[in-house]
Amino acid sequence: METLFSFSTVGVESLHIPSGSLPSGKLNAPSWAGLSSHRTQVPHAFRCASGVCTRTVLIIDSQWRLFLTGAFLTEGRLVARASERGRAVCALTKTRPSAVDEPENLEKEAHKYFDQVVITARSGDGGHGSVLEMPGSTLRPLPPKVYGQRKRDEKDKPAKKEKKTGALKRTSDGSLLLPMGGHGGDVILVADETVDTLLDFHKKKRYNAKRGSNVDASGPLTPMLRDGANGLTLRIPVPVGTVVKRKRGGKLLADLARSGDQVTVARGGRGGISMLEHPRNNRRPLKNVGAPIMTDPDDKVLTLGSTGEEVQLELTLRVVADVGLVGLPNAGKSSLLAAVTRAKPEIADYPFTTLMPNLGRLEGNKDTDDGGFASGPTLADLPGLIKGAHLGKGLGRMFLRHLRRTRLLIHVVDAAAEDPIRDYRVLREELYFYNPDYVSRPHIVVLNKLDLAQAQERFENLRETISFLGVNMESLPSKDASNALTSLEERENSSTEPSEMEQDDEAERKGASKDDEEQTVENFRRPVSVVGTSARQGLGMDELLREIRVALEKEDARVKRKPKQKKEPKPLLYKAPQWQI
Ligand SMILES: Nc1nc2c(ncn2[C@@H]2O[C@H](COP(=O)(O)OP(=O)(O)OP(=O)(O)O)[C@@H](O)[C@H]2O)c(=O)[nH]1
């Protein structure tokens, strides 16, 4: 077991990394984790007990660089050693060889993501009804009857004045309306533009809606009696692009792709109904009263409100962007995003600087108030891909699913790298193995770092080679081209949203089948264009923007041309309540 470095934890609440244990600049701590610098003591953000990191987790890439993040993905392993004077000494140990060099060692890893969370939501219980008396009746037992006596007594006594209480509430058919307990509050998830992360759900995982109020009365039924108040609906804001599934069975409930989209995930319990109790000397079957009363041997149970439902939900955030920037680590994706949009992603000369997708917007219609920045297409810069990403290597699968909603992909290739063509192939193959649909989408190849002499020399050759690598969709007979794009078309024309999403999920879970392993870049779609840029010096940006716009317009036109299948109306599924009245 090779020990790379060690550090000590003080108690279980803080982590101190001794100075010199890590080269400067190699520790990347996202601001949301509450970590500012690797040289400072880090309070509350890190827990390490018995070698298990319970809150902030380490990501170690193949080059032994350490990152603190909320994701649960490791290539190395952190183990706790014997404690000295109350201090647990932890060591980072290498557990398996790097996946980049030895692809045959690739195997599936368990992983969880910071943009995926399981929460529990519970709707409110219904409020209880009440057992009421018929107005003007007494429930006290009558005195024993003495014939002749009672009539005489009644004659002597002055007639009792009956309190005027007004008419009792009745339904249109004349039945008595009895007060009901309030309904429990529903739980609704709403896509909200002001929320941009699922991080808060990692801190609070349980959401309960309020219960309905009881019918707060007993005694005779009067027109003054009111229904119990309904429990307030609990509206939980989630980021736009959140996919909501049931934890058990994985049933897709909703894809909240637009701001304001909402889904009711748990319905509140129904309020309990009230019962009428009749004077003993005047018992009639309850059903004759005509009130909505459920008859049951145990009447009182039926005045209780029904309980709310509890559901476990899996929330997954999928970035909503028109264009996805993909490339190997350090290719210059974040620099490119910063050069063409107003986004300010972190840029540094070590891989995996980007741990969460960064979003930026291209300039759109300049006539709008914001100078066009709200109407243009959105670009998402995703963390770097490495070989084996589709199996979860590096930050792999963690972000590949964010490409799902993109209409255009930009492949950023470092033209000054050792072998840019090999990098491009790796990129295409990783996309294909993750979801074969990704390589049938239109894509632009950006050969970056053209300010470097080495890149400039190769540029023309690289452009030539990459431009012709793959199947030319335009030259195919229209039938073949449409076959090649079936998965994309099917997605667009699918009549029901859930099954379409489920199909995509299935495709991503399985990836390309084993039989398809022979597939290479030559069989995938050819780039729509190859552009040379220098993100650092701002070279080639106009050409790139032009190409993006043209490609998006073409894609929009293609989708519009395709006649959409008519959606069949869903059958009305209404089930009448099964009560006996
Ligand atoms: N010379 C030169 N360097 C560049 C250019 N674009 C980016 N770089 C440098 O390349 C390094 C990586 O840039 P990033 O933009 O962080 O690369 P990335 O692809 O987002 O990296 P990851 O976040 O690891 O995926 C930085 O040091 C940049 O300054 C360029 O056009 N020319």
The ligand as a Tripos MOL2 file, in Angstrom:
@<TRIPOS>MOLECULE
LIG
   32    34     1     0     0
SMALL
NO_CHARGES

@<TRIPOS>ATOM
      1 N1         -1.9430   29.1310  -24.8150 N.pl3     1 LIG1
      2 C1         -3.2410   28.9570  -24.5950 C.ar      1 LIG1
      3 N2         -3.6550   28.4750  -23.4270 N.ar      1 LIG1
      4 C2         -4.9790   28.3190  -23.2230 C.ar      1 LIG1
      5 C3         -5.9280   28.6410  -24.2190 C.ar      1 LIG1
      6 N3         -7.1600   28.3550  -23.7190 N.ar      1 LIG1
      7 C4         -6.9740   27.9030  -22.4720 C.ar      1 LIG1
      8 N4         -5.6660   27.8820  -22.1570 N.ar      1 LIG1
      9 C5         -5.0680   27.4640  -20.9120 C.3       1 LIG1
     10 O1         -5.3150   26.0900  -20.7000 O.3       1 LIG1
     11 C6         -5.5130   25.8510  -19.3190 C.3       1 LIG1
     12 C7         -6.8250   25.1360  -19.1060 C.3       1 LIG1
     13 O2         -7.8670   26.0040  -19.4550 O.3       1 LIG1
     14 P1         -9.3730   25.7590  -18.9660 P.3       1 LIG1
     15 O3        -10.2150   26.7550  -19.6840 O.co2     1 LIG1
     16 O4         -9.4540   25.7200  -17.4890 O.co2     1 LIG1
     17 O5         -9.5820   24.2960  -19.5340 O.3       1 LIG1
     18 P2        -10.8050   23.3130  -19.3190 P.3       1 LIG1
     19 O6        -10.9230   22.5100  -20.5380 O.co2     1 LIG1
     20 O7        -12.0090   24.0660  -18.8940 O.co2     1 LIG1
     21 O8        -10.2600   22.4240  -18.1390 O.3       1 LIG1
     22 P3        -11.0850   21.4750  -17.1440 P.3       1 LIG1
     23 O9        -11.8730   22.3710  -16.2730 O.co2     1 LIG1
     24 O10       -10.0330   20.7480  -16.4380 O.co2     1 LIG1
     25 O11       -11.9240   20.5740  -17.9680 O.co2     1 LIG1
     26 C8         -5.4390   27.2230  -18.6260 C.3       1 LIG1
     27 O12        -4.1540   27.4070  -18.1060 O.3       1 LIG1
     28 C9         -5.6980   28.1970  -19.7270 C.3       1 LIG1
     29 O13        -5.0830   29.4370  -19.5090 O.3       1 LIG1
     30 C10        -5.4440   29.1690  -25.4760 C.ar      1 LIG1
     31 O14        -6.1870   29.4730  -26.3940 O.2       1 LIG1
     32 N5         -4.1020   29.2930  -25.5890 N.ar      1 LIG1
@<TRIPOS>BOND
     1     1     2 1
     2     2     3 ar
     3     2    32 ar
     4     3     4 ar
     5     4     5 ar
     6     4     8 ar
     7     5     6 ar
     8     5    30 ar
     9     6     7 ar
    10     7     8 ar
    11     8     9 1
    12     9    10 1
    13     9    28 1
    14    10    11 1
    15    11    12 1
    16    11    26 1
    17    12    13 1
    18    13    14 1
    19    14    15 2
    20    14    16 1
    21    14    17 1
    22    17    18 1
    23    18    19 2
    24    18    20 1
    25    18    21 1
    26    21    22 1
    27    22    23 2
    28    22    24 1
    29    22    25 1
    30    26    27 1
    31    26    28 1
    32    28    29 1
    33    30    31 2
    34    30    32 ar
@<TRIPOS>SUBSTRUCTURE
     1 LIG1         1 GROUP 0 **** ****
